[in-house]
Amino acid sequence: MAGSECFSAPAQRNLPQRSSWQLNGVSEVMDLLHIDVDIDMMKGKPGKEDLLHSRNVLRKQRNWERQLAAKKSKRKEEKQRRKLNREQESAGATGSPQFTKRVMKAITKERLAEAQRTGLKLCVDLSMTDCMSDKISVCLMQEVGRLAGQLRRMYGSNKKAARPFHLFLTELQEDSRLYRECVRMNEGFLNYKIDITEESCLDLFPPEKLVYLSPDAEEALETVDADKVYVLGGLVDESIQKKLSFSRARELNICTVRLPIDEYMVKKNNTKNFHSKILAVNQVLDILLTFCDTGSWIDALQAWFPQGKGYVVTQDESSAKSAT
């Protein structure tokens, strides 16, 4: 027992010292952990200087964006000012006001609507499209396509005219090749300011008011009468069947006239010795529109009669008559 007591006494004396060491070690470890946590927190959380730096960067970026927006706005205003100056200078030079496309479209629409109420009347007789050619179907479709293009150009000229005609497309069947080609080739064809009908011109107007324009007529057209309704034959090529439009007018029992080509033009020598008085429907309309504006057949024929037809305008009416 004594030995045992002697052995345990020093051990008991050393216990407090070991506990003290252990506690001190734990404390040191905790202090180290606390330092690491503080360092990590400082790394993750910006300091006061970092916050000030970030705010300065944001402020500079916002100032730069405001300056950039102000420059863009200034350039836009300057561009609009220059455009306005150009329009004013152009208006001053031409003596007429300049309008936007939307305004011009509205003006054109109203002018065409007025023509449908009070304008001169012009019909395109499309009953003869199946008689245009006795060639193979491919050639016939080409001629139908050309006629559809002429109708588009005809409408374009009428839109631009100061005094447009009231246009009619008569005997245009919805199941016909020409109708399908017009819809296919001419964008907005169904919205054209044109009266499109399957009826004949005789169904729309009394025969005494109708005047058929044919290059084979004996009498020349002297003036355009507001009380008359003028009819054009919707043909591309009359070389296969001569006097087709003239025969159609005789069939309808209505009077015929021709453009005064013989009265104001003479034949011009050419290498092919080619001379023709047959015109496309859009060319006839251009001549009529110009005559209505100027009152001069010379001006109208000189402006629109194709040079390739082998005729030139003469200023001397008597020489024109003798040459023909």
C-alpha positions, 0 to 999 in steps of 0.5 A: 500500500505504501508503495502504491501510495508512493507511486500514485502521489507523484501521478496525482501531483502531475495531473493538474499540470497535464490538464493545464497543458491540455487546456493551453493547447486547446486555447491556442488551437481555438485562437488559431481557428479564430484568426483563420475565420477572421481572415476568411471573413475579411477576404470575402467581405470588401473593406471600406477602401474596396467599397469606395473604389467600386462606387467610383467605378460605377459612377464613372461608368454611369457618367460615360453612359450618359455622355454616350447617350447625349452624343447619340441624341445630338447626332440624331438631332443633327441628322434630322436638322440636316434632312429638314434643311435639305427638304426645305431647300428642295421645296424652295427650288421646285416651288412645291412642298415635299411630303413623306411616303405615307402622305404621298400614298394617301394623296395618291389613293384619294386622287384615284378614288376621285377619278373613280367618281368623276374621272375620264373612263377607260376600259381594257377589253380582255375578252380576246386573251384566248385569241392572242396566239395560235402558238404552243401553250408556252408561247401563249403563257409568255404573251399572257405574262407580258399582258399582265406586265403591261396592265401593271405598268398601266396602273403605275402610270395612272397612279402618277398622273395628275388627272388619272383615268377611271380604269376598268378591266372588263371580261376578266374571268377569275378562272382565266390564265390572265387573272391568275398571272396578274395575281401572281406577278402584280403585288397587290393586284386585288387592291388596285383602284381599278374596277375589275369585272367579268361583265362586258363594256356593253353591260356597263355602259350604253353603246352610244357612249363607247369608243373603241381605239383600234389602229385599223380605224379610219377616223382619228381621235381629235380630242378626249371627250368626258362624256365618252368611255374609251375602250382598248383591246387587251392584246399583246401581239396582233401579228397573228390575227389582223384587225382583231380589235377592229373586228371586236368593235364591229361585233359590239357595234360601237364606233372606232377611232385611232390615235392620230399617228398619221396626222402627226408622225412620219415614217423613219427609214430603218435597217429592218424597214419596220413600221408599226402603229400597234401599241401596248395598252400602257403606252396608249394610256401614257399618250392619252394622259399626256394629251389630257395634261398638255392638249398637244398630240405632238407632245404626247406622241413625242414623249411616249410613242416607241422609237422602235416602231419606225415613226417620228413626230413631225412639226408640220401636219401637212407633211405628215399627211402627205408622207402617209 
